[in-house]
Amino acid sequence: MICKKIMNSCSDLISLHRCCLKSLLCHQSTPAWWHVMPQNYCTVREINIKTETYQNTRHKQQSSFNDEEVRKFGALSDHWWARDGPYKPLHSLNRLRVPLVRDGLISTGATVSKDGRQPLEGVTILDVGCGGGILSEPLARLGASVTGLDASHKSIEAAQQHSSLDADLQGRLQYKCCDLDTFSQRLDQQYDAVVASEVLEHVDSIEAFIESCNACLKPSGSLFLTTINRTPLSFLGAIVAAEYLLRIVPVGTHTWDKFVPIEALKKLLEERGLQTRLQHGMLYAPVLDRWCWVADTSVNYALHAVNIAPESPMSPESPTSSLS
């Protein structure tokens, strides 16, 4: 009874908020972002209903590939390495996600390198949805053998062209143009780590995507994910503010219904033998172009999960462990 009252109160509160916004705009033309606002996006019941879709068992015909998303990012392939372009936040996100991968692999014992400059020497990493190689390159510079995977030919061409400018990357970084589902079915090796940063919110089937990632992992391998939670706050922050008000990313980059509730994702990982070792919220300050770790996971968040091998069980760390 109490829960029902809380749910109704939340619904009424945000309905009032929406009405207030409409009244403020009554003498102006309706902004473009208003038309992409999901109906009933704020109710607890709606969010819970949507999270159930991630708990279904994957059917063989399911695929994570989305041709429209691939074309969308391919059209911006000339801007991957423009530091003040549409991918500016991804460049600055490396401040968090590179240490996330490095420290996570060190903590699991995947690397025993004594080289401080190349601590990931001998580690194999698959960077899924690598785009122009913004994350692939710094991981390779840390000594890892990195395979960048993307379904966009234009993005792969941009990545190859940029990596060719650095002789130190030769023999350590390679790119392949292929969708993850197909790639996972034709593996010639499994990887110590699979990284999918800012990719989950652009795929068609979360279940199919996670299963394909898991298929690419060695036993006890690590899966690193960064994505966007599906909450009312993420709609306002990642779509209204980021796309329409501040123009941090191009309009249409994100679809709120594809954002991934963190608890649903953790459950999906667990059901597939992937144990969450660490979770963190991430906060972006546009004026400073700077990301930082935060406790709040209601908008952007990162997860590190490990494929638990039956013959070599691992004891999980606290999901709330901190990163430096």
C-alpha positions as CSV (number, residue, x, y, z in Angstrom):
1,M,0.0,0.0,0.0
2,I,2.8,2.4,0.9
3,C,4.7,1.5,-2.3
4,K,1.6,2.2,-4.3
5,K,1.3,5.6,-2.7
6,I,4.9,6.4,-3.4
7,M,4.5,5.4,-7.1
8,N,1.5,7.5,-7.5
9,S,3.2,10.4,-5.8
10,C,6.2,10.1,-8.2
11,S,3.9,10.0,-11.2
12,D,1.9,13.1,-10.0
13,L,5.1,15.0,-9.2
14,I,6.7,14.6,-12.6
15,S,3.3,15.1,-14.4
16,L,3.2,18.4,-12.6
17,H,6.7,19.1,-13.7
18,R,5.8,18.4,-17.3
19,C,2.7,20.7,-17.1
20,C,4.9,23.5,-15.6
21,L,7.3,23.2,-18.5
22,K,4.5,23.4,-21.0
23,S,3.1,26.5,-19.3
24,L,6.5,28.1,-19.5
25,L,6.6,27.5,-23.2
26,C,3.0,28.5,-23.9
27,H,4.1,31.7,-25.6
28,Q,7.0,30.1,-27.5
29,S,7.3,27.4,-30.1
30,T,7.6,23.9,-28.7
31,P,11.3,22.9,-28.5
32,A,12.3,20.0,-30.6
33,W,13.3,17.8,-27.7
34,W,9.7,17.9,-26.3
35,H,8.6,15.6,-29.2
36,V,11.1,12.9,-28.3
37,M,10.1,12.8,-24.6
38,P,8.9,9.2,-23.9
39,Q,5.3,9.0,-22.7
40,N,4.9,8.0,-19.1
41,Y,8.7,7.9,-18.9
42,C,8.7,8.9,-15.2
43,T,6.5,6.3,-13.6
44,V,8.1,3.5,-11.5
45,R,5.8,0.9,-13.1
46,E,6.9,1.9,-16.6
47,I,10.5,1.5,-15.8
48,N,10.0,-1.8,-14.1
49,I,8.0,-3.1,-17.1
50,K,10.8,-2.2,-19.5
51,T,13.5,-3.8,-17.4
52,E,11.7,-7.1,-17.7
53,T,12.7,-7.2,-21.4
54,Y,16.3,-7.7,-20.4
55,Q,15.5,-10.8,-18.4
56,N,14.1,-12.8,-21.3
57,T,16.1,-15.7,-22.7
58,R,17.8,-14.9,-26.0
59,H,16.2,-16.5,-29.1
60,K,18.5,-17.7,-31.9
61,Q,17.1,-15.2,-34.3
62,Q,18.0,-12.2,-32.1
63,S,20.8,-9.9,-33.2
64,S,22.4,-6.9,-31.5
65,F,23.2,-5.4,-34.9
66,N,21.4,-2.1,-35.8
67,D,22.1,-0.9,-39.3
68,E,20.7,2.5,-38.7
69,E,23.0,3.1,-35.7
70,V,26.0,2.0,-37.8
71,R,25.1,4.4,-40.6
72,K,24.6,7.2,-38.1
73,F,28.1,6.9,-36.7
74,G,29.6,6.2,-40.1
75,A,28.3,9.5,-41.4
76,L,30.5,11.2,-38.7
77,S,33.6,9.2,-39.4
78,D,35.6,12.2,-40.5
79,H,35.2,13.7,-37.0
80,W,36.5,10.8,-34.8
81,W,39.8,12.6,-34.0
82,A,38.5,16.2,-34.0
83,R,39.1,17.1,-30.3
84,D,36.5,19.8,-30.4
85,G,34.0,17.8,-32.6
86,P,31.0,15.6,-31.8
87,Y,33.2,13.0,-30.1
88,K,34.8,15.4,-27.7
89,P,33.2,13.8,-24.6
90,L,34.6,10.4,-25.6
91,H,38.1,11.7,-25.8
92,S,37.9,13.1,-22.3
93,L,36.1,9.9,-21.1
94,N,39.5,8.1,-21.6
95,R,40.5,9.7,-18.3
96,L,38.1,7.2,-16.6
97,R,37.8,4.2,-18.9
98,V,41.5,3.6,-19.6
99,P,42.3,3.3,-15.8
100,L,39.1,1.3,-15.4
101,V,40.4,-1.4,-17.8
102,R,44.0,-1.2,-16.7
103,D,43.3,-1.5,-12.9
104,G,40.6,-4.1,-13.5
105,L,42.9,-6.4,-15.4
106,I,45.7,-5.9,-12.8
107,S,43.3,-6.7,-10.0
108,T,42.2,-10.0,-11.6
109,G,45.8,-11.1,-12.3
110,A,45.3,-11.0,-16.1
111,T,48.6,-9.1,-16.3
112,V,51.8,-9.6,-14.4
113,S,53.9,-7.1,-16.3
114,K,56.5,-5.2,-14.3
115,D,56.8,-2.5,-16.9
116,G,55.2,0.6,-15.4
117,R,54.8,2.3,-18.8
118,Q,53.2,-0.8,-20.4
119,P,51.4,-2.6,-17.5
120,L,49.1,-4.5,-20.0
121,E,51.9,-6.2,-21.8
122,G,50.8,-9.7,-23.0
123,V,47.0,-9.0,-22.5
124,T,44.6,-9.4,-25.3
125,I,41.7,-6.9,-25.6
126,L,38.7,-6.8,-27.9
127,D,37.3,-3.2,-28.2
128,V,33.7,-3.6,-29.4
129,G,32.2,-0.7,-31.3
130,C,35.6,0.9,-31.4
131,G,34.6,3.6,-33.9
132,G,37.7,5.6,-34.8
133,G,39.9,4.0,-32.2
134,I,39.7,6.6,-29.5
135,L,39.9,4.0,-26.8
136,S,41.8,1.3,-28.7
137,E,44.9,3.3,-29.2
138,P,45.6,4.3,-25.5
139,L,45.0,0.6,-24.5
140,A,47.5,-0.5,-27.1
141,R,50.0,2.0,-25.8
142,L,49.8,0.4,-22.4
143,G,51.2,-2.8,-24.0
144,A,48.0,-4.7,-24.7
145,S,47.4,-6.5,-28.0
146,V,44.1,-4.8,-29.1
147,T,41.6,-5.7,-31.7
148,G,39.2,-2.9,-32.6
149,L,35.9,-4.1,-33.9
150,D,33.2,-2.0,-35.6
151,A,30.5,-2.6,-38.2
152,S,31.1,0.7,-39.9
153,H,33.6,0.6,-42.8
154,K,34.1,4.4,-42.7
155,S,34.9,4.3,-39.0
156,I,37.4,1.4,-39.4
157,E,39.1,3.3,-42.2
158,A,39.4,6.4,-40.0
159,A,40.8,4.3,-37.2
160,Q,43.3,2.6,-39.4
161,Q,44.4,5.8,-41.0
162,H,45.0,7.4,-37.6
163,S,46.8,4.5,-36.0
164,S,49.2,4.4,-39.0
165,L,50.6,7.7,-37.9
166,D,52.1,6.1,-34.8
167,A,54.8,3.5,-35.4
168,D,54.6,2.2,-31.8
169,L,51.1,0.9,-32.5
170,Q,52.2,-1.3,-35.4
171,G,51.9,-5.0,-34.6
172,R,50.0,-4.2,-31.4
173,L,46.7,-2.8,-32.8
174,Q,44.5,-4.2,-35.5
175,Y,41.0,-3.3,-36.7
176,K,38.3,-5.5,-38.1
177,C,35.1,-4.4,-39.8
178,C,32.4,-6.8,-38.6
179,D,29.4,-6.9,-36.4
180,L,29.9,-8.5,-33.0
181,D,27.4,-11.3,-33.5
182,T,29.1,-12.6,-36.7
183,F,32.6,-12.0,-35.2
184,S,31.8,-14.1,-32.1
185,Q,30.7,-17.0,-34.2
186,R,34.0,-17.0,-36.2
187,L,36.5,-16.6,-33.4
188,D,40.1,-17.6,-34.0
189,Q,40.9,-16.7,-30.3
190,Q,39.3,-15.6,-27.1
191,Y,40.3,-12.5,-25.2
192,D,41.5,-11.6,-21.7
193,A,39.1,-8.6,-21.9
194,V,36.2,-7.3,-23.9
195,V,35.5,-3.6,-23.7
196,A,32.2,-2.1,-24.9
197,S,32.2,1.6,-24.0
198,E,29.1,3.7,-24.9
199,V,27.8,0.9,-27.2
200,L,25.0,-0.9,-25.2
201,E,22.6,2.0,-25.7
202,H,22.9,1.6,-29.5
203,V,22.3,-2.1,-30.0
204,D,19.0,-3.9,-30.8
205,S,19.3,-6.8,-28.3
206,I,21.1,-6.4,-25.0
207,E,20.8,-10.1,-24.4
208,A,22.4,-11.0,-27.8
209,F,25.1,-8.4,-27.3
210,I,26.1,-9.7,-23.9
211,E,26.1,-13.3,-25.0
212,S,28.3,-12.4,-27.9
213,C,30.7,-10.5,-25.7
214,N,30.8,-13.5,-23.3
215,A,31.6,-15.8,-26.1
216,C,34.7,-13.8,-26.9
217,L,36.0,-14.0,-23.4
218,K,38.5,-16.5,-22.0
219,P,37.5,-18.2,-18.7
220,S,38.0,-15.6,-16.0
221,G,38.1,-12.9,-18.6
222,S,36.9,-9.4,-17.9
223,L,34.0,-7.5,-19.5
224,F,34.1,-3.7,-19.1
225,L,31.0,-1.7,-19.9
226,T,30.1,2.0,-19.8
227,T,26.6,3.1,-20.8
228,I,23.6,5.2,-19.7
229,N,21.0,4.2,-17.2
230,R,17.3,4.5,-18.1
231,T,15.8,7.0,-15.6
232,P,13.9,10.3,-15.8
233,L,17.2,12.1,-14.9
234,S,19.1,10.4,-17.8
235,F,16.4,11.6,-20.2
236,L,16.8,15.2,-19.1
237,G,20.6,15.0,-18.9
238,A,21.7,12.7,-21.8
239,I,19.1,13.8,-24.3
240,V,17.4,17.2,-23.4
241,A,20.6,18.8,-22.0
242,A,23.3,17.0,-24.0
243,E,21.6,17.0,-27.4
244,Y,19.2,19.9,-27.5
245,L,20.4,22.5,-25.0
246,L,24.1,22.2,-24.8
247,R,24.7,20.5,-28.2
248,I,27.4,18.4,-26.7
249,V,26.5,15.5,-29.1
250,P,24.4,15.6,-32.3
251,V,20.7,15.5,-32.0
252,G,19.4,12.0,-32.4
253,T,22.5,10.3,-31.0
254,H,20.5,8.6,-28.2
255,T,17.1,7.0,-27.8
256,W,15.9,6.9,-24.2
257,D,14.1,3.5,-24.6
258,K,17.5,1.9,-25.4
259,F,19.2,3.1,-22.2
260,V,20.0,0.3,-19.9
261,P,18.8,0.1,-16.3
262,I,21.8,-0.9,-14.2
263,E,20.1,-3.5,-12.0
264,A,18.6,-5.2,-15.0
265,L,22.0,-5.3,-16.7
266,K,23.7,-6.7,-13.6
267,K,21.0,-9.5,-13.4
268,L,21.5,-10.3,-17.1
269,L,25.2,-10.5,-16.6
270,E,24.8,-12.8,-13.6
271,E,22.4,-15.1,-15.5
272,R,25.2,-15.6,-18.1
273,G,28.0,-16.3,-15.7
274,L,29.4,-12.8,-15.5
275,Q,29.9,-11.6,-12.0
276,T,30.0,-7.9,-11.3
277,R,33.2,-6.9,-9.5
278,L,32.8,-3.1,-9.6
279,Q,30.3,-0.5,-10.5
280,H,30.6,3.3,-10.6
281,G,28.6,6.3,-11.7
282,M,30.2,8.8,-14.0
283,L,29.6,12.6,-14.2
284,Y,30.5,14.9,-17.1
285,A,31.2,18.6,-16.6
286,P,30.8,20.1,-20.1
287,V,32.3,23.5,-19.3
288,L,35.5,21.8,-18.0
289,D,35.2,18.9,-20.5
290,R,36.0,16.6,-17.6
291,W,34.6,13.3,-16.4
292,C,34.8,12.1,-12.8
293,W,33.7,9.1,-10.8
294,V,30.6,9.5,-8.6
295,A,28.5,7.3,-6.5
296,D,25.3,8.1,-8.3
297,T,24.6,5.7,-11.3
298,S,21.3,7.3,-12.4
299,V,22.8,8.7,-15.6
300,N,26.2,7.4,-16.8
301,Y,27.8,4.3,-15.2
302,A,30.5,1.8,-15.6
303,L,30.6,-1.9,-14.8
304,H,33.5,-4.5,-14.6
305,A,32.3,-8.1,-14.7
306,V,34.3,-11.3,-14.7
307,N,33.5,-14.5,-16.6
308,I,33.7,-17.0,-13.7
309,A,35.3,-20.2,-14.9
310,P,33.9,-23.3,-13.0
311,E,37.4,-24.7,-12.6
312,S,38.9,-21.4,-11.3
313,P,36.3,-19.6,-9.2
314,M,37.0,-16.1,-8.2
315,S,35.9,-14.1,-5.2
316,P,34.2,-10.9,-6.3
317,E,35.2,-7.6,-4.9
318,S,32.7,-5.2,-3.5
319,P,30.6,-3.6,-6.3
320,T,31.2,-0.2,-4.7
321,S,35.0,-0.4,-4.7
322,S,36.5,3.0,-5.6
323,L,38.9,3.8,-8.5
324,S,41.7,6.2,-8.4
